[in-house]
Amino acid sequence: MQGNPDFHAVEQAVHQRLGADDPEGAEALARAALGPSGAGPVPLLAMLGSAVRQQGRIAEAREIQRALVEAVPGNLGLRFDLAETLLLLGEFERGWREYHYRYSLPHTRAIERKVRRPRWDGRRLEGRVLLIHDEQGYGDTFQFLRLVPRAKERSGARVVLEVGPEALPFARRMTGIDAVIPRGQLPPPFDVHCEMMSLPMALGLGLADLPGPLPYLASDPGRRARWRKRLDKLARPLVALVWAGRPSHPNDRNRSMRLADLAPLAGSGATFLAIQMGPAASEAAAPPAGMTLVNLGDAIRDFDDTAAILEAADLLISVDSSPVHLAGALGASAWVLLPFVPDWRWLTAREDSPWYPSLRLFRQPARGDWAAVTARVAGELTVLCRR
């Protein structure tokens, strides 16, 4: 790919268009600069792939990204981009392999863990110790905890699981794990390790292997009893609400909403439970007109409380967030509101999730079109409330 003195200015302009949420404009600039041959510098081609992907042309983006990886195989950022596109398309075999290159990138360097032991590759390990450790967000941990018992069965090893404090109680209630320790505690001696999100690669996980045994997480019995007693006083159906994810998430501007955006749900007749955490939780103090909203945010101490609420409620309606994964792992019903181009785990063009049979997916028909999503959800919820 030949360089060109004009390409630097084009790259800056394309980058600005992408930052302004204008992938159509970014694509037009990139293609005009690349010309009929389509040849140009790697950064510009990578941004073209991103612009195409953001417009929902996922297969086309895959071909651009695949060509870039073949041309520059040592560029880990390009391999990570390809991984997420392949996984979004359900192409798990290569997707998991490419996902291995997620480390040593600017946004993953902080979570990378240097371990002086080999990474497990799926082989039998009788008589040895396998350390499995979490690495990313809460939802990722809830999603991939399902694979830890499979790893023990496949490896034949003694499995030590290391997780953060938010997932620790759930992991300790699981079966098929020999020891669970909190992140930060010195683990016992081990022979082989594996990041939790590298387990799919080691296990050769395919779509046909999902969802596996369900539910694989359970709430605390004491919390469950207390929340049932408290919520049984409210008129049903009880619908838990989460309208925003973690603000620091790279795609938060596309996946999060405001509580006001959910105003069409107010007339359904449901009693809503605000379980929103973080900065957006303050919006529960001023719910949309006509919405019966009980704000539980201040009473939620941790995910054990969230789990108990989800098991007591009739439904969760949420944007892509950790409570969605928790609901799915518990086998609780949830409707998930997804942006036009969602995170890779939600795949494309389907209303169900192979990961979680209890979930139903509501996708934006066009980029940024939350109004169409909430109108559809409001209609479905009204029907549900009248049953």
C-alpha positions in Angstrom: 0.0 0.0 0.0 1.6 3.2 -1.2 1.7 6.3 0.9 0.6 9.7 -0.4 1.3 13.2 1.0 -2.4 14.0 0.8 -3.5 11.0 2.8 -2.5 12.4 6.2 -5.1 15.3 5.9 -7.7 12.8 4.6 -7.1 10.5 7.6 -7.6 13.4 10.0 -10.8 14.4 8.2 -12.2 10.9 8.2 -11.3 10.5 11.9 -13.2 13.7 12.7 -16.3 12.4 10.8 -16.2 9.1 12.7 -15.9 11.0 16.0 -18.9 13.1 15.0 -21.0 10.0 14.4 -21.0 10.5 10.6 -19.8 7.2 9.2 -21.5 7.9 5.8 -19.4 11.1 5.5 -16.3 9.3 6.7 -16.8 6.6 4.0 -17.3 9.1 1.3 -14.1 10.9 2.1 -12.1 7.7 2.4 -13.4 6.2 -0.9 -12.7 9.5 -2.7 -9.1 9.5 -1.5 -8.6 5.8 -2.2 -9.9 6.0 -5.7 -11.0 3.1 -8.0 -8.1 0.9 -7.0 -9.1 1.0 -3.3 -5.4 1.1 -2.4 -4.1 3.3 0.3 -2.5 3.5 3.8 -3.5 1.1 6.5 -4.9 3.7 8.9 -7.3 5.0 6.2 -8.4 1.6 5.2 -9.0 0.6 8.8 -11.2 3.7 9.3 -13.0 2.8 6.1 -13.8 -0.6 7.7 -15.0 1.1 10.8 -17.2 3.5 8.8 -18.8 0.6 6.9 -19.3 -1.4 10.0 -21.0 1.4 11.8 -23.5 1.6 9.0 -24.5 -2.1 9.6 -22.7 -3.6 6.6 -20.9 -6.1 8.7 -19.9 -8.6 6.1 -18.4 -5.9 3.9 -16.4 -4.6 7.0 -15.2 -8.2 7.6 -13.7 -8.3 4.1 -11.9 -5.0 4.5 -10.6 -6.0 8.0 -9.6 -9.5 6.8 -7.5 -8.0 3.9 -5.8 -5.7 6.4 -4.9 -8.5 8.7 -3.4 -10.5 5.8 -1.4 -7.4 4.8 -0.2 -6.4 8.3 -0.5 -9.5 10.5 1.5 -8.0 13.3 -0.9 -5.1 13.8 -2.8 -6.3 16.9 -5.4 -3.5 16.7 -6.5 -4.7 13.3 -6.7 -8.3 14.5 -8.9 -7.2 17.4 -11.2 -5.3 15.1 -11.5 -8.4 12.9 -12.2 -10.5 15.9 -15.2 -8.4 17.0 -16.6 -8.4 13.5 -16.2 -12.2 13.1 -17.9 -12.8 16.5 -20.7 -10.5 15.6 -21.3 -12.6 12.5 -21.2 -15.8 14.6 -18.0 -16.9 13.0 -16.7 -18.2 16.2 -13.8 -20.5 15.1 -11.6 -17.8 13.8 -13.3 -15.1 15.9 -12.1 -16.6 19.1 -8.5 -17.0 17.7 -8.4 -13.4 16.6 -9.9 -12.3 19.9 -6.8 -13.6 21.6 -5.0 -10.5 20.2 -7.1 -8.2 22.5 -4.1 -7.6 24.8 -1.4 -4.9 24.6 -3.9 -2.4 23.0 -4.3 1.0 24.6 -7.7 0.1 26.0 -6.8 -3.4 27.2 -3.3 -2.8 28.6 -4.7 -2.0 32.1 -6.4 -5.4 32.3 -3.7 -7.6 30.9 -2.2 -9.9 33.4 1.4 -11.1 33.0 1.5 -14.8 34.1 4.7 -16.9 34.0 2.8 -20.0 33.2 1.6 -21.4 29.9 -2.0 -20.6 28.7 -4.3 -23.6 28.6 -5.0 -24.7 25.1 -7.8 -27.3 25.8 -5.5 -30.3 26.6 -6.0 -32.8 29.4 -4.3 -31.8 32.7 -4.8 -34.6 35.1 -3.0 -34.1 38.3 -2.3 -30.4 37.6 -3.8 -27.1 38.7 -5.5 -24.7 36.2 -6.0 -21.1 37.3 -8.9 -19.4 35.6 -9.1 -15.6 36.1 -11.6 -12.9 35.1 -10.3 -9.9 33.2 -13.0 -7.5 31.9 -16.4 -6.0 32.9 -19.1 -7.4 35.2 -21.2 -8.6 32.3 -18.3 -10.4 30.7 -17.7 -12.3 33.9 -21.3 -13.3 34.4 -21.5 -14.4 30.8 -18.4 -16.6 30.8 -18.7 -18.1 34.2 -20.7 -20.8 32.5 -17.5 -22.1 30.9 -15.6 -22.8 34.1 -17.2 -26.2 34.8 -16.7 -27.1 31.2 -13.1 -26.3 31.5 -12.8 -28.5 34.5 -14.5 -31.4 32.7 -12.4 -31.0 29.6 -9.0 -30.5 31.4 -9.4 -33.0 34.3 -7.4 -30.5 36.4 -8.0 -29.0 39.8 -9.6 -25.7 38.9 -8.9 -22.5 40.9 -11.1 -19.6 39.9 -10.1 -16.0 40.6 -12.8 -13.3 40.2 -13.5 -9.8 41.4 -15.6 -9.1 44.5 -18.8 -8.4 42.5 -18.9 -12.0 41.1 -17.4 -13.8 44.1 -20.6 -14.8 45.8 -22.0 -16.2 42.6 -18.9 -18.2 41.8 -18.9 -19.7 45.3 -22.4 -20.9 44.8 -21.5 -22.7 41.5 -20.7 -26.4 41.3 -17.8 -27.9 39.4 -15.1 -25.5 40.7 -12.5 -26.7 43.2 -11.6 -23.3 44.8 -12.7 -19.7 44.4 -10.5 -16.8 45.4 -10.9 -13.0 45.2 -8.9 -11.1 42.7 -5.8 -9.7 44.4 -5.3 -12.6 46.7 -2.2 -14.6 46.0 -3.4 -17.8 44.3 -2.1 -21.2 45.3 0.6 -22.8 43.1 -0.7 -23.5 39.6 0.6 -25.1 36.4 -1.5 -23.5 33.7 -3.7 -20.5 33.5 -6.4 -19.1 31.3 -8.3 -15.9 31.1 -12.0 -16.4 31.4 -12.6 -14.9 28.0 -10.0 -17.1 26.4 -11.9 -20.2 27.5 -14.0 -20.2 24.3 -10.8 -20.5 22.2 -9.5 -23.3 24.4 -12.8 -25.2 24.4 -13.4 -24.6 20.7 -16.8 -23.1 21.6 -19.3 -23.0 18.7 -22.9 -21.7 18.4 -24.1 -25.3 18.7 -22.5 -25.6 22.2 -24.8 -22.8 23.5 -26.4 -22.1 25.9 -25.3 -25.1 28.0 -26.9 -25.9 31.4 -29.1 -23.1 32.7 -29.4 -21.4 35.1 -25.8 -21.5 36.1 -25.9 -18.7 38.6 -28.2 -18.3 41.6 -29.1 -15.5 44.0 -28.5 -15.6 47.7 -31.5 -17.3 49.4 -31.7 -14.8 52.2 -31.6 -11.8 49.9 -34.2 -13.5 47.6 -36.6 -13.9 50.5 -36.2 -10.4 51.7 -36.7 -8.8 48.3 -39.7 -11.0 47.6 -41.3 -9.9 50.8 -40.7 -6.3 50.0 -41.8 -6.4 46.3 -44.9 -8.6 46.9 -46.6 -5.4 48.3 -46.4 -3.8 44.8 -48.9 -4.2 42.0 -47.8 -6.6 39.3 -46.4 -7.0 36.7 -43.1 -5.8 38.1 -40.7 -4.6 35.5 -37.1 -3.8 36.4 -35.5 -1.0 34.4 -31.9 -0.2 33.4 -31.5 2.6 30.9 -27.8 3.3 30.9 -24.6 1.3 31.0 -21.2 2.1 32.3 -20.3 5.7 31.1 -16.6 4.7 30.5 -17.6 2.0 28.0 -16.2 2.8 24.5 -19.6 2.5 22.9 -21.7 4.1 25.7 -23.0 6.9 23.6 -24.7 4.4 21.3 -25.9 1.8 23.8 -27.2 4.0 26.7 -30.4 5.9 26.9 -32.1 8.4 29.2 -35.0 7.4 31.4 -37.0 10.0 29.6 -36.6 8.0 26.4 -38.7 5.2 28.0 -41.7 7.5 28.4 -43.8 5.4 26.0 -43.7 2.5 28.5 -45.5 4.6 31.1 -49.0 3.8 29.8 -48.5 0.0 29.8 -49.9 -0.5 33.3 -46.7 -2.1 34.8 -45.1 -1.1 38.0 -41.5 -0.2 37.2 -38.5 -0.9 39.5 -35.5 1.4 38.9 -32.4 -0.7 39.5 -30.1 1.7 37.6 -26.7 2.3 39.1 -24.1 4.9 38.5 -24.5 8.6 37.5 -27.8 7.9 35.5 -29.5 6.6 38.6 -30.4 10.2 39.6 -32.8 10.3 36.7 -35.2 8.0 38.7 -36.1 11.0 40.9 -38.1 12.5 38.0 -39.7 9.6 36.1 -41.7 10.2 32.9 -45.3 11.4 33.4 -47.7 8.6 34.2 -45.0 6.1 35.0 -45.3 4.2 38.3 -41.6 4.0 39.2 -40.2 2.6 42.5 -36.6 3.6 42.9 -34.6 0.8 44.4 -31.1 2.1 43.6 -30.3 3.3 47.1 -31.2 -0.1 48.5 -29.0 -2.1 46.2 -25.7 -2.9 47.8 -24.3 -5.3 45.2 -25.2 -7.7 42.5 -26.6 -10.2 45.0 -29.4 -7.6 45.6 -29.8 -7.1 41.9 -30.1 -10.9 41.3 -32.7 -11.2 44.0 -34.7 -8.4 42.5 -34.5 -9.9 39.0 -35.8 -13.2 40.3 -38.7 -11.5 42.1 -39.6 -9.3 39.2 -41.6 -10.4 36.2 -39.3 -8.9 33.6 -36.2 -6.8 33.1 -36.1 -4.1 30.4 -32.6 -2.9 29.9 -30.0 -1.6 27.5 -26.9 -3.7 27.0 -25.6 -3.9 30.5 -24.3 -6.2 33.2 -27.8 -6.8 34.7 -28.8 -8.3 31.3 -26.1 -10.9 31.6 -27.0 -11.6 35.2 -30.7 -12.1 34.3 -29.7 -14.5 31.5 -27.4 -16.5 33.8 -30.3 -16.7 36.4 -32.8 -17.7 33.7 -34.8 -14.6 34.4 -36.8 -12.9 31.6 -35.3 -9.8 30.0 -36.0 -7.6 27.0 -32.7 -6.1 25.8 -32.7 -2.8 23.9 -29.9 -2.8 21.4 -28.2 -0.2 19.2 -28.2 -0.6 15.4 -24.8 -2.2 15.5 -24.6 -4.0 18.8 -21.8 -5.5 20.8 -20.5 -8.7 19.2 -22.2 -11.1 21.6 -25.7 -10.2 20.4 -25.0 -11.3 16.8 -27.1 -9.9 14.0 -30.7 -10.1 12.7 -32.2 -12.2 15.4 -34.5 -11.6 18.3 -33.2 -14.3 20.5 -29.9 -15.0 22.1 -28.1 -18.3 21.9 -26.3 -17.4 25.1 -29.5 -16.8 27.1 -32.9 -18.3 26.1 -34.7 -16.2 28.6 -33.8 -13.0 26.7 -35.6 -11.2 23.9 -33.7 -8.7 21.7 -35.2 -5.4 20.4 -32.9 -3.8 17.9 -32.8 -0.3 16.5 -33.9 -0.4 12.8 -31.6 2.5 12.1 -28.7 4.1 13.8 -29.8 6.1 16.8 -33.5 5.2 16.4 -34.5 4.5 20.0 -38.0 5.8 19.4 -38.9 2.9 17.2 -37.5 0.5 19.8 -39.4 2.0 22.7 -42.6 2.2 20.7 -42.4 -1.5 19.9 -41.5 -2.5 23.5 -44.3 -0.3 24.8 -46.8 -2.2 22.6 -45.5 -5.6 23.6 -45.5 -4.6 27.3 -49.0 -3.4 27.1 -50.1 -6.7 25.7 -48.2 -8.5 28.4 -49.8 -6.4 31.2 -53.3 -7.2 29.9 -52.9 -10.9 30.1 
